[in-house]
Amino acid sequence: MARIVFVGVGDVELTRRVVSDLLLAPSLRGELEIVLHDENPGQLATTEALVRALDAEAGSVATIVTCPSRRRALDGADFVVGHIDVGGFEATLRDFEIPHRYGLRQTIGDTIGIGGIFRGLRTIPVFVELGREMAELCPDAWLLSCSDPMAMTGWAVQEATGFTRFAGVCHAVCDTHAYLADLVGRGLDEVTFLSAGLNHQSFVLRFEAEGRSLYPDLDEVLDADPELRRHVRVELYRRFGYYPTQSSEHAAEYVPWFMRHSEETARLGVRPEEYLRRVGHSLHLYEETRRALSAGRSLLVRWQHQEPAAAALLAMLTGQEKEVYVNVPNHGLIGNLPEGCCVEVPALVDADGVHPRPVGELPIQLVALNRTFLNVVELTVRAVLDGDRRHVHHAAMLDPNTAATLPLPAIEALCDELIEAHGDLLPEGVRPTGSRAGSRP
């Protein structure tokens, strides 16, 4: 029986999709032990009820266990799925409200930028601790992370713990592939894709069918539809030559050209503070799930395309090979990005684990964008691992959107105010001395 541990189950919709995919696999009937861990007792109880309802509906006969102790949950695990949100909605709200007062606009705030930096400061220590515990309690298990900022946590876990069985999984690449195939009127199985880069800043390097590039077909579609051209992703594609895999809302805040210009965000349909609306939607889904459970309504999800975490798990559990895009340490995978940073590449996943595929070197203009992105990632990782608050300021000063919007004194003041506001949610060496603001429950 395979022991699959979910660490952090507050996102009931993600858990619902992943667990549904697992329970619907006929060959795994009666073969799964699903262990749920979360520090929030209410969320843990709701997710337990959800998983038990999914299991009953699928007839999978899984063993379902809740574990308030993370160490007990991890002991003997075969797979760990991590979705960790330190500080929850209140911390995210601070990441938006305080920069807003300084005139700094964000859309998602979970990857780089001020929001990504402070989410990283809160999240990296938890993943490092998780990696150390797995190295002790379940060294042969795979850690599949669904948490942002993925490029930061993957780099930090590898460097700080030496635990190598880490793979970040994100749906952005497979969603983009499906979107592009549909735009040019092709079935997904007709098209050959290759994408690579960093999580939330990868690019479609190959987009082909019948041995020819489909980029000219995409150009024709875009030329014929002015509305399709009104997106940040298309702006970047037309200037850098390759289509980005992340949404326009994400892509807009990783570069210096959009967020500080109201006329540009209006022209391209970018909505500042979009993530707060998405969090509100997630909270609504949580309450809807509770109501559906009370009413006994069907909650099992049958998706045409599997959630990437589920696709990886199913490939390892069943031995049926699957290509899954993963975020893993760069050991010769992308030749012109730094060794050891966390890169996004395709991998063959099978019964023996995750086998990332080397993609060579990226076009120079793309790797230049990635290196700018990585400046923020690396400095945030160093702030945590070295316990050096100065690197928080350095990361913010080198962040493209922040640097394009604020002068240096304002960046320093903003970082200091956020450090005070988050308090004990931040790691040693960064948090304010004696502060209890934002302290962990």
Sequence and secondary structure as in RCSB ss.txt:
>XXXX:A:sequence
MARIVFVGVGDVELTRRVVSDLLLAPSLRGELEIVLHDENPGQLATTEALVRALDAEAGSVATIVTCPSRRRALD
GADFVVGHIDVGGFEATLRDFEIPHRYGLRQTIGDTIGIGGIFRGLRTIPVFVELGREMAELCPDAWLLSCSDPM
AMTGWAVQEATGFTRFAGVCHAVCDTHAYLADLVGRGLDEVTFLSAGLNHQSFVLRFEAEGRSLYPDLDEVLDAD
PELRRHVRVELYRRFGYYPTQSSEHAAEYVPWFMRHSEETARLGVRPEEYLRRVGHSLHLYEETRRALSAGRSLL
VRWQHQEPAAAALLAMLTGQEKEVYVNVPNHGLIGNLPEGCCVEVPALVDADGVHPRPVGELPIQLVALNRTFLN
VVELTVRAVLDGDRRHVHHAAMLDPNTAATLPLPAIEALCDELIEAHGDLLPEGVRPTGSRAGSRP
>XXXX:A:secstr
 EEEEEE    HHHHHHHHHHHHT GGGTT EEEEEE S HHHHHHHHHHHHHHHHHHT   EEEE S HHHHHT
T SEEEE   TTHHHHHHHHHHHHHHTT   SS SSSHHHHHHHHHHHHHHHHHHHHHHHHH TT EEEE  SSH
HHHHHHHHHHH    EEEE SHHHHHHHHHHHHTT  GGG EEEEEEETTEEEEEEEEETTEESHHHHHHHHHH 
HHHHSSHHHHHHHHHSSEESS HHHHHTTSSSSTT HHHHHHTT  TTHHHHHHHHHHHHHHHHHHHHHHT    
   SS  HHHHHHHHHHH   EEEEEEEE SSSBTTS TTSEEEEEEEEETTEEEE   B   HHHHHHHHHHHH
HHHHHHHHHHTT THHHHHHHHH HHHHHHS HHHHHHHHHHHHHHHGGGS TTTS TT  TT   
